[in-house]
Each structure stands twice: as C-alpha cells, then as structure tokens.
Amino acid sequence: MQVRLALPNYGLLRAYVLEKLCEKEGLEPAQVHLAEMPLRKRQRVCGLLMEMQGPRLLRKQAVWSAEEDRIFFYDGLGRRFLQVQLCPGPGLEGLELALQTRRSA
C-alpha cells in the first residue's frame, strides 16, 4: 500500500512513524520506545532508521529515505506493510538539525 502525505518537518515525521508502527499492533505510543539511527551513504546522512521497541520483545521498523522522500514500514518479520511518499518531506537539513539538537541535549 502506498500513501502520499505532507510531513514538512522532522517532528511531524517522527510522530507519524511512531503512530503507524503502534497502530499495526494496537499499542499506545507512550507504551513503546522509538530508537533512531541515521543512515549514511559515503559519509553523509541520507536517511533514518527508526525502530519501535515494544512489550514482549516486539520490534517494528521504518526507514526514511530522504533522497526519495519516502518512508518504508516493516513488520516484525521484515515484510513491508506500508510505503509513504512525502510531498514535501523534512529534507536532510531538518534531520541534521534534529540530530545536532539531540546530541547537545
């Protein structure tokens, strides 16, 4: 399934990803932890891997490709269950700023 959506900043992107990952399992976002790891290509950030860690060792992932402005959602078995085309997306500048803010906090 593919969806088109406007998520112009990093905060909205993160909230949407958390909501969709939780929705599939019927969990509340407050019950889970969302781990984030920047993805790099040739030493520069090109996207973000986000992993929801829930109860019962539940793990689901989403990959945001900044170059393609897409988010790919995967279930616990690694099967893609949703693809979202961003128009517009937060861009790499928004991600870099969010990462710098988190490092300094």
Backbone torsions as a table, in degrees:
resi	resn	phi	psi	omega
1	MET	NA	134.0	178.6
2	GLN	-121.7	138.6	-177.5
3	VAL	-128.3	147.7	173.0
4	ARG	-108.7	135.3	-172.9
5	LEU	-153.4	145.9	175.4
6	ALA	-98.6	117.6	174.1
7	LEU	-132.7	81.6	-170.0
8	PRO	-74.7	-7.9	177.1
9	ASN	-136.7	164.0	-174.1
10	TYR	-63.7	-38.3	179.8
11	GLY	-60.6	-43.0	177.9
12	LEU	-66.8	-39.3	177.9
13	LEU	-60.2	-49.4	-178.5
14	ARG	-61.7	-45.1	-179.3
15	ALA	-63.6	-41.1	179.8
16	TYR	-64.8	-45.2	179.6
17	VAL	-60.5	-47.3	179.8
18	LEU	-60.6	-43.2	179.6
19	GLU	-60.8	-47.2	-177.4
20	LYS	-68.2	-39.2	178.8
21	LEU	-66.0	-39.0	179.0
22	CYS	-72.4	-38.8	-177.0
23	GLU	-57.7	-39.7	-177.7
24	LYS	-62.4	-30.1	-178.2
25	GLU	-106.8	0.8	-179.3
26	GLY	70.0	32.4	-179.4
27	LEU	-102.4	155.6	173.0
28	GLU	-88.1	137.0	179.0
29	PRO	-53.9	-29.1	179.7
30	ALA	-71.1	-16.1	-178.3
31	GLN	-85.3	-9.9	-171.7
32	VAL	-124.8	165.7	175.5
33	HIS	-112.3	136.8	176.8
34	LEU	-110.8	107.4	177.7
35	ALA	-88.8	144.6	-177.7
36	GLU	-130.4	140.4	178.7
37	MET	-141.3	124.8	178.6
38	PRO	-66.2	141.7	174.7
39	LEU	-100.0	136.5	-176.1
40	ARG	-122.1	144.9	172.6
41	LYS	-131.9	120.1	-178.5
42	ARG	52.6	49.0	174.6
43	GLN	70.3	7.2	176.1
44	ARG	-122.5	146.2	-178.8
45	VAL	-67.5	131.4	-179.8
46	CYS	-126.3	-1.7	-179.6
47	GLY	174.9	-163.8	-174.2
48	LEU	-149.0	134.9	171.3
49	LEU	-100.1	126.5	178.5
50	MET	-120.7	128.7	-178.0
51	GLU	-124.3	123.2	176.0
52	MET	-85.6	126.5	178.2
53	GLN	-115.3	111.6	-174.9
54	GLY	-116.6	-166.8	179.4
55	PRO	-67.1	160.3	178.2
56	ARG	59.0	35.9	179.6
57	LEU	57.2	26.3	179.0
58	LEU	-70.7	131.7	177.3
59	ARG	-137.0	131.5	174.0
60	LYS	-135.8	151.5	-175.0
61	GLN	-130.0	156.6	171.1
62	ALA	-136.8	141.9	177.2
63	VAL	-120.1	123.6	174.9
64	TRP	-100.7	118.6	174.8
65	SER	-97.7	107.6	-177.9
66	ALA	-67.6	-33.6	-179.2
67	GLU	-65.0	-37.8	-179.3
68	GLU	-95.5	-8.4	-173.6
69	ASP	52.7	50.0	178.9
70	ARG	-132.2	151.1	171.4
71	ILE	-119.7	128.9	177.6
72	PHE	-110.7	127.0	-178.4
73	PHE	-107.6	135.4	-177.6
74	TYR	-126.9	142.1	177.5
75	ASP	-83.8	-175.3	-176.6
76	GLY	-64.7	-18.0	178.6
77	LEU	-97.4	2.5	179.2
78	GLY	86.4	10.9	178.7
79	ARG	-89.4	133.9	178.5
80	ARG	-71.5	129.2	178.2
81	PHE	-116.7	-9.4	179.9
82	LEU	-160.3	143.7	173.9
83	GLN	-132.8	130.1	-177.7
84	VAL	-119.5	127.2	174.5
85	GLN	-94.0	121.3	-179.2
86	LEU	-89.3	137.0	178.0
87	CYS	-152.0	90.2	-1.5
88	PRO	-90.2	164.1	173.0
89	GLY	-102.5	174.6	-177.3
90	PRO	-71.3	-17.6	-179.0
91	GLY	73.2	165.1	-178.5
92	LEU	-66.4	-29.8	180.0
93	GLU	-62.1	-41.5	178.7
94	GLY	-64.9	-38.0	178.6
95	LEU	-68.9	-46.0	179.4
96	GLU	-58.5	-43.8	179.7
97	LEU	-63.9	-43.9	179.4
98	ALA	-63.4	-41.0	179.7
99	LEU	-65.9	-40.6	178.7
100	GLN	-65.2	-40.7	-180.0
101	THR	-62.9	-41.7	-179.2
102	ARG	-69.3	-36.5	179.1
103	ARG	-65.3	-38.2	-176.0
104	SER	-81.6	-14.5	-178.9
105	ALA	-80.1	NA	NA
